Amino acid sequence: MNSTNRVKNGNGQDKMNHINRNKSAKTFAPQKSLAAATDAVEDIEQSKNMATPNAADDPVFAKYGPPFITSKKGVVHMNQRAVAEKCATEHVIRFEPRRNAFERFDQKIGLWVATHESAIRRMLGDQLLALGKEWKQEEFVQLNTTGHFNALCKMIQPYQANVASESTAGLIHVSNGVLDLQGATPKLLPHHPKYPFRSSPQIKYDPKAKCPKFLDNFLKVALTPEDIDLVQKYCGSMLLGPNMSHGILIIRGTAGGGKSTLVSIVEQIIGEDSVAHLRTKHISGRFETSAFIGKRVLVGKDVPGDCLTESGAHLLKSLVGGDLLQAEIKYNPNKPTIRGDYHVIIASNNRLRINLDGDEEAWGRRLLLVDFEKQKPSKPIADFAQKLVAEEGSGILNWLIKGAAAYREDMAKRGCIYRTEKHEQRVANLLHDSDSVLSFFEQRVIAQEKADLSSEELLLGYYTHCTKHNWKPVSGHRFQVQLPDLICQRYQVCRRNDITRDGKAVRGYKDLALTKLALN
């Protein structure tokens, strides 16, 4: 009986001991987890009490507030304006509304480079990660969505890098800096975002560099000294900015003489991104002038002989004359204005003619004619322009800088580029050739009482006159259509049918005669 009770008591005691052990375990575990929780809370409190950046120490955040703002309820919000401005300032980003694109200043090359919006989002993402770590908001930053980045991209457009741009007139972007030609001597400045250069020929400026091959093996072989001077002045003026002389350079000559090579060299020294293709046939079209936005030089290579007789050719006078024009961009309701201060180079193998449209004087003031009259080389060099620029680019740049200085002297003395008598005669011949019927009439048809001229004699005199002056005559039909109006307006004499020749009545005019020179 007792043993049984002892067993029972023993079993009971074992059970009690087991229960007590379980209770002891249960009471020990909560004490341990509570201590861990207490440590965690202390860590959080310590983290909160850690020093965070002072917004007043940063010029962007001092102006727009800290990048993250916590509400009274503990909800964190992003200060989008401050973050966008910080990113734009750190990476020198801005939005160009005329091009509807982001730009970033690349300090390595010293240029404003077009940057896709996806790259801007990546910069914003990296900027947010850095700010989140600095301002103890890593968790919030990691939860940012595409919507946040879209909003930040839009916010950068008005709140961009605060860089005051300066005019680039008289400045040239070179690989080792910015060359200032505004003073008496060139001055090399460091690259800086205040200069809004978007393209560069990447030619290194070396004031001691020469270009013997360019001068001796190319220019002096193809052109006369006076033509070389004219090219040097006009192309040198491109370095100074707007075309203040309002000149149009026309390069003529036989195929293979070096015209395109010369133009290509100038393009590469000035910067090919600054050059636009000139198409007079389409220049009066809706969207053609939009291609001129941001360009400095308009070039027409190997143009046909009638390119200056096209309906839009008259706009060339406005494109070089300083007129204010509107450009129309496709799918863009806005019409940006452009100033017609471009330099224009036209190269042709053909005999050019101009649609004067009664404005002979305006064309005469603007034209600069250079002729490649010398024999073309017997063995052309492939990629000659690229090779010359690669070998002597710095020297050719110095040659153009000298031309810019000579251009300034001409503008100060005469208000235009100096043209020799030979150059003046070339322009006069081109204008006469462009309206040969009018030129023939004004120079050779005179009033003389009791004299008469048949239509056939006038036509023969016109062809003789054109041959003598190396003009390209119009067709006989066109001559007979134009001439009666000129005679009637000047002399009030109309064509009649009673002019006697060899006993027969023919068409002609009374009281008119041709000068003897026209008949020789």
Buried (B, 14 or more C-beta within 10 A) or exposed (E): EEEEEEEEEEEEEEEEEEEEEEEEEEEEEEEEEEEEEEEEEEEEEEEEEEEEBEBEEBEBBEEBEBBBEEEEEEEBEBBBBBBBBBBBBBBBBBBBEEBEEBBBBBEEBBBBEEBEBEBBBEBBBEBBBBBBEEBBBEEBBEEBEEEBBEBBBEBBBEBBBEBEEEEBEBBBBBBBBBBBBEEEEBEEEEBBBEBBBBBBBBBEBBEEBBBEBBBEBBBEBBBBEBBBBBBBBBBBBBBBBBBBBBBBBBBBBBEBBBBBBBBBBBBBBBBEBBBBEBBBBBBBEEEBBBBBBBBBBBBBBBBBEBBBBBEBBBBBBBBBBEEEBEBBBEEEEEEBEBEBBBBBBBBBBBEBBBBBEEEBEBBBBBBBBBBBEBEBBEEEEEEBBEEBBEBBBBBBBBBBBEBBBBBBEBBEEEEBBBBEEEBEEBBBBBBBBBBBBBBBBEBBBEEBEEEBBBBBBBBBBBBBBBEEBEBEBBEEEEBBEBBBEBBEEEBEBEBEEEBEEEEEEBBBBBBBBBBEEBEE
